[in-house]
């Protein structure tokens, strides 16, 4: 299992394909499985690097405070350890905040930037309403049945129509999460890194071509956040995927992959909302 020691911890990573480097950064609680619907297509054109953030998957999980700059330092150190000086960078949710920090603090390392179902996390970000938070908290409760808890939690992230139409894939995801659980303390450490962090006042300095992709039915980070990011980042393109949730790389993978690949190769001519 490929691992590299960076910043005092072991990071699990995978590389697929060859070509220009594409670094894909996962979200809160996610591991490399997050990108399982992208890797086959993307690795035909790119050297795809996916990895588990500290606290997730097979990477080390020190029980200490985490921060977005810390995650960013891990990402940068991993890139350097693998000889990657500059890459296309894609971050989802929490990974989107890490990608924002990377492009703001080390702009020379980012070629094209893709932000997926994320926010600025600053004053202009849009939070879920109280009426949407209450049922989400109910579904996220733990009952002691890992499969049932995971299945119920996933219903918050993926669009209900996709879940109804793809029960086998839902169960595949549930089985993976049950077999690869994240310790509760590690989830809390990752979540703690988000609180209070933002680079909203520096997003206007981003020079990298940027694509912002979001699901229209995202319950975690409402889709209005994509439009806000599009206003904050110069010349950013925004794509809102219909009938898609926070897990838009899953429930609308064909349209997601088409938009991202087109953007990264320069073949896409926009058409977002």
Order of alpha helices (4+ residues) and beta strands (2+ residues): beta-beta-beta-alpha-beta-alpha-beta-alpha-beta-alpha-alpha-alpha-alpha-alpha-beta-alpha-beta-alpha-alpha
